[in-house]
């Protein structure tokens, strides 16, 4: 799975002769391989350079690009410089969100005279925002693994366990089902800790009468899943049930409104309105959702400040929440694929309030 031709096709639109890609997600997107390498894409062809740890695997897996080995005498930059100089390429785009000031200075000093480095983060971001069929297949499989892990963890949770024990079991269940790794450190927040959206699992002991919020995901074939469920251990109070049903109604409203072409802020507003009308507007403290793919947080987003339209093929989370400080919190998260006229929810786990 590589996207070299798509990147090359965009060069003229950005008035570029070449695009230099060095970030891990950029490398994976461009050549479908991750080996701490540099990708140099031109309109006539591409080159991928890597070191001795990865060269054999790269030669087997990377297609559509010349694969070259770096050495102490021939660094990534030296190879890139010679490639650009031999072809007279002058305008070179780079990932401006991934390159440090130090790197940029080093490149300027190393590249041929007259070669200009052009910030071109938007080129890759624009392509990566809309997932193709292969990317979606990987994300659907990652989500299937995540759904299965959730189903299993429901059989595992019991009073007396700690948040950390549940988090460790989630990681195990994801990996044993074929995940390459977790897409982020799992969040397991019991009781009052649930009022912190990004609580870190600790030694808090799960007790009857608590909500437990679990936010977790995995990576399959380079692509991420993401999911949150809040469950009750023992019978919840009427207020806990009311908050849960409000969050669920908000999520359903957002999903019903979601479609390709709408600005992200409109999607956020569709869900936020439900929570505000229920009187909990001050306790929904983050956006409705974020894009994901090779990284767990990508763009564009479904946030109050997002004015850009969400393109077809955007994969975005749907995760409203209500957080009552010092008491409890509720978040429910699915992952959506935006399509013309609607969306497809690739999360299959139940969303009704589960009482363990």
ABEGO torsion letter per residue (X at the ends): XBAAAAAAAAAAAAGBABBBBABAAAAAAAAGBBAGBBBBBBAAEBBBBBBAAAAAAAAAABBGBBBBBBBAABBAAAAAAAAAAAAGBABBBBBAAABBAAAAAAAAAABBBGBBBBBAAAAAAAAAABBBAAAAAAAAAAAAAAAAAAAAAAAABBBGBBAAAAAAAAAAAAAAAGBABBABBBBBBBEAAAABAABBBBABBBBBGBBBBBBBBBBBGGBBBBBBBBBBBEBBBAAAAAAAAAAAAAAAAAAAABBBGBBAAAAAAAAAAAAAAAGAAAABABBABBBBEABABBOBBBBAABABBBBBGBBBBBBBBBBBBGABBBBBBBBBBBBBGEBBBABABBABBBBX
